[in-house]
Amino acid sequence: MNFYIGCAVWAYKGWVGELYPPGTRNADFLNLYSRRFTTVEGNTTFYAVPNPEIVTRWATETPPGFEFCLKLPRDITHQKLLRPHIPEALQFLEKMRLLGQHLGPMFAQLPPSYSPAFLDDLAAFLEAWPSKDAPLALEVRHPDWFQEPHRSSLTTLLEKLEVGRVLLDSRPIYSGDDDPQLASERRKPQLPVQFSVTAPFSLIRFISHPQLSVNQQFMEEWVIQIQQWLQAGVRIYFFVHCPTEDLSPHNARYFQQLLEQSGVAVPSLPWNNLNQPPSQLNIW
């Protein structure tokens, strides 16, 4: 497969009744999620490292072709410097290798405090990561990374090491007449989107607005961009978030529909291949 789509989590009770059948048990969430989408962002590992038994269960509960794109733990990425935590990062990777073919590209999300002043530290960390056999992507949040000369310096480093760039698109939630993040505990930053690929793959984190029509122009822009990248042989992982988490699967399914209607060659969404017909998708 060259295109994967999913959400940030799988264990969300608010999805019972639409994404999951009524009465679904928590223990069945991953099994059902992996038969509706083809990837998951896996934010759970940011907060706690699962034990080997749990990782093995993740692998056995998911079908062939499904991939986890796991976030490196915050104890590694949010302790000011990365270099001292290289051994922990490599240990984390070895634990996650139990996923086997289900292990997709992993990603390191750096805090807003991690600026280009730490470029040498970042380079040392990325050089120590075995990106040839364990693809890694990077998400930066300090605004200076998006300005020259730091933008080009980071791009050069990522291309040299074949480390992917996480493309965070939070424009939709800053484009409406309201603030959909008012009730959110973790606000997404408002940063420029860099439409560039630095590795054979790309991770896109699309922060959708609860009102689907607000997302339309941005989704259409991504349809064009993804088509170009797929034609160039880039493997795409597209994750749909929403401040109203209940709507994330619906918005992801709608984006899949836009891709198909635009003639983009993407695999069929497993959710749409289930016995029950898909619910009607409307823009409201």
Helices and strands as residue ranges (DSSP letters): E 3-7, G 13-15, G 26-28, H 29-33, E 39-40, H 44-47, H 52-61, E 67-68, H 74-77, G 83-85, H 86-96, G 97-102, E 106-109, G 116-118, H 119-128, E 136-139, G 143-146, H 150-161, E 164-169, G 171-174, E 201-207, H 212-231, E 235-241, G 245-247, H 248-261, G 270-273
